[in-house]
Amino acid sequence: MALNLTGFYQMVSQENMDAYLHALDINFALRKIVCFLRPNKDITHDPATGRMRIRTLTTFKNFDMDFTLGQTFTEDLGPVDGRVCQTTVDWQGDKLVCMQKGEKENRGWTHWVEGDLLHLEMRVQDVVAKQVFKKVR
């Protein structure tokens, strides 16, 4: 049975974010701002319906992702890099895996839990960035 990820998480670490943003063609100034931010994740997950909302909250800009597990949808990544892609999010074992098909190859992310830590691995082309969040409520 899939995990319920509902909760509020604060970032505790990140690595390789500048290279990841560079692979997305984000300009230098914006990359520096994003790398400085310490985002929080607010996740609402209803395992009974498969509905999920992941809100990434920062002092600069927020990003909402609202979807149903296993259903492909058109995702507007305008706030991130100005692109639109076809996105599918679903469980692969105990990991929540997102595949984003569009202009950039091998784009997506994976979330998984270890104890009270939520891990996020973001990938595009051959670049991988990682963030770790601690569940605070």
Secondary structure, 3 states (H helix, E strand, C coil): CCCCCCEEEEEEEEECHHHHHHHCCCCHHHHHHHHHCCCEEEEEEECCCCEEEEEEECCCCCEEEEEECCCCEEEEECCCCCEEEEEEEEEECCEEEEEEECCCCCEEEEEEEECCEEEEEEEECCEEEEEEEEECC
